[in-house]
Amino acid sequence: MKGLLDTDGTIARTKTGTRIAFYTSSSKLARQISDFLNILSIKNGISKARNRNNNSIYVYQRDKAKLLKIIKPFRARGLTE
């Protein structure tokens, strides 16, 4: 998961909190990431961009801290505050 986030994901602070998302053009990979997050009891969703071959997997607000604790991303200090 950490490698996927490092290459095809984002962790960003927004006005409403922290946004964690993965991006892929593969619907199969999007489902696999979502299934894996579900195994870890991390609620998530998949959205497909209109007119583009891009899938976004996003982590629900209440489970973001749990994912950050598991993957320990580089320079993530202050993202869960």
C-alpha positions, -999 to +999 in steps of 0.1 A: +000+000+000+028+024+008+044+019-026+011+024-044+005+056-024+040+068-032+036+063-069-001+067-077-016+084-047-019+115-028-021+126+008-031+163+011-044+187+037-076+204+026-100+229+042-122+200+053-094+177+066-070+152+050-076+137+016-061+103+008-066+089-027-051+065-052-054+069-089-053+042-116-065+036-152-071+000-144-106-009-131-093-042-119-065-027-098-090-002-084-112-030-072-082-049-058-070-019-038-106-013-025-108-050-015-075-049+003-086-018+022-118-035+031-098-065+045-080-039+067-114-026+078-107+007+061-139+022+045-133+034+010-150+042-023-142+041-060-152+068-084-147+069-122-138+102-138-162+112-166-148+111-201-114+098-188-100+063-182-092+071-146-104+055-113-100+072-080-100+052-048-106+074-018-105+067+020-134+078+041-126+105+067-131+083+098-105+057+086-078+080+073-058+079+106-060+041+106-045+039+071-018+065+079-008+045+110-005+013+089+015+027+060+035+054+079+040+077+049+071+099+046+064+135+059+029+127+071+033+146+104+003+168+111-020+152+086-043+136+111-047+166+135 
